[in-house]
Amino acid sequence: MSISNTIKSIQDIMRKDVGVDGDAQRIGQLVWMLFLKIYDDKEQEWEMFNDGYQSPIPEALRWRNWAANAEGITGEELKNFIDNTLFPQLQNLVPKGDDLRAYVIQSVFADAYNYMKSGQLLRQVINKIQDGIDFNKAQQRHLFGDMYEQILKDLQSAGNAGEFYTPRAVTEFMVNRADPKLNESVLDPACGTGGFLTCSIEHKRKHYVKTPTDEQLLQASIHGVEKKPLPHLLATTNMILHGIEVPSQVRHDNTLARPLISWSPKDRVDVIVTNPPFGGQEEDGIESNFPQALRTRETADLFMTLIIHLLKDGGRAAVVLPDGFLFGEGMKTRLKEKLLAECNLHTIVRLPNGVFNPYTGIKTNLLFFTKGTPTQNIWFYEHPYPEGVKSYNKTKPMRFAEFQTEIDWWGSESDGFAARQITEQAWQVNIDDIKARNYNLDIKNPHIGEQISHDPDELLLQYANEMKEIAELRDQLRDLLNAAIAKAESV
C-alpha cells in the first residue's frame, strides 16, 4: 500500500473515534505517532553504525517496545500507557549531560496531544503506521513531502490560510541557484516542514561533503524557525529523516516576534531560502518590531524586511513571493526601494499559473538577490509550461528538469552575468527605468503582446491588494493627523 493510501486509511480509522474532532486533530494525532516511528527507524540505522549508541528515549517508551508488536498492548491498557506514561515522561524528558536530543524530543511533545479515546482504534492506527511506513527505505524518504502535501489538503478545511506546500521542483531549483557552500550557514525563517532545509542538506552532501568532518560542518550549518506547532513537529521529523541527528537548530518560534534591532551581526547568515507565508496577517503589535516606514501586518512583507536585515554582506537569498509584492504600492514601494538599494536583485523568475495548485491560484515569482551592492539591472525570466501542458496538477506536477533552460542560461554573478542573453523568455530592465515606474516590478515580457487577464482569482487578488494598499494609506494618514493634532494641542 502506498504512503498516501496508508495515511487515508489511518484517517478513516480516526474518524470512528469520538475523541478526535476534525481534520486538525486527526493530523496532530497522526504526526506525533509518525515522529516516534520515524525516530525508531533512524535509531536502527544509527545502532548499525555505532555500537555504543544510546537512545535518549527511555527503553520502555521506544516505539519498538510498545507499538511495533501488532499483538501487543491494546484497549484500555494501551490508552493508559500513552496518556499516563508515554506523554508525561516525554514531555518532561531530562537530558543526560549536554545531550540535546532529549531537548528536541521534549519540544516535539510539548504541544502534542493524544486525542483518541479508544485503545482498540489506537492499536489499529499504530499497526497501520508500523506496517505501511518504513523510512529506512530510501524511496520512501522522498515521499515525506508528498505525505505533507496530503496533510495540507486536509488542513485547508481547518482554516490554515497562507500555508502552502512548495513543490519540490521549486525548492530544488532555488537551492541549486543559491548554491550554499559547505561552511555557509543556511536559514529558512518560516521553514514549515523543512522542505528548503532538506534540499539544502542534499545539495551540500551531493556537492561538498567528502569526509565525516564535512558532515559535522553541514549539520551545524542548517537553521530553521517555524511558528506553528504541527509544521514544526513535521520539520523536526524531516530533519531526522535526512540524517540530522540533533535538529535543535530548527526552533519552534515566530521569527517576526523579535524586534529587528535585536538581531546582531552574529545572527546573520550566508544563505536564506524560503517561501514566507503570503496572504496572511500578523497579530496586533508584531509590526511594532519593525521601523515605522516598513510597518505592516502583512506577513510576507515583514519577512522580506527581516531577510534583508539577516543576510551578511555578500549573503544570497532566494525567496518565493506573489505578484502583489511586485506591483504593490505604499509600504511595498518603500520596501522594494530598500531591497534594491541594499541588495543586487539580479533575477526574477516569473512562474506560470498553477504551480501552487490546489492551495492557491495566485501567480508567484522567485526573487534571487545578493546583499551588499545596489541593483543596477534586473533580469526577468518567464518560466513557460512544458510543451503540451496547459496547467499543473497532481498527475502533471512541475518537474525540476523544466528549470534546465534557466540553469543553462544563468551564468555567473562574479562577472555580472555577462553570458546571459535576451531571449523570448528573458529580458533585462535598468534600475533607472524601475525608479521611473515607482518601483513597480510587475514588468511583462516585452516579447509577448499585452495580455489582459480574465482569471477571476487574479482579478479578485488584484482588487484585494488595491483595497489593502488603500487601507494602509488611510491608516498612515490617520496616524499623521493624530500626531499633528496632539502636537497642536500641546503647544
Secondary structure, DSSP 8 states (H G I E B T S, - for coil): --HHHHHHHHHHHHTT-TT--SHHHHHHHHHHHHHHHHHHHHHHHHHHH-TT---SS-GGGSHHHHTS-TTSS-HHHHHHHIIIIIHHHHHT---STT-HHHHHHHHHHHT-------HHHHHHHHHHHHHH--TTSHHHHTTHHHHHHHHHHHHHTTT-TT-----HHHHHHHHHHH---TTS-EEETT-TTTHHHHHHHHHHHHHT--SHHHHHHHHHHEEEEESSHHHHHHHHHHHHHTT-S--TTEEES-GGGS-GGG--GGG-EEEEEE----S-B--TTGGGGS-GGG--SBHHHHHHHHHHHHEEEEEEEEEEEEHHHHH--THHHHHHHHHHHHEEEEEEEE--TTTTTTT----EEEEEEEETS--SEEEEEE----TT-SS--SSS---GGGGHHHHHHH--GGGTSTT----SSEEEEEHHHHHHTTT------TTS-------HHHHHHHHHHHHHHHHHHHHHHHHHHHHHHHHHHH-
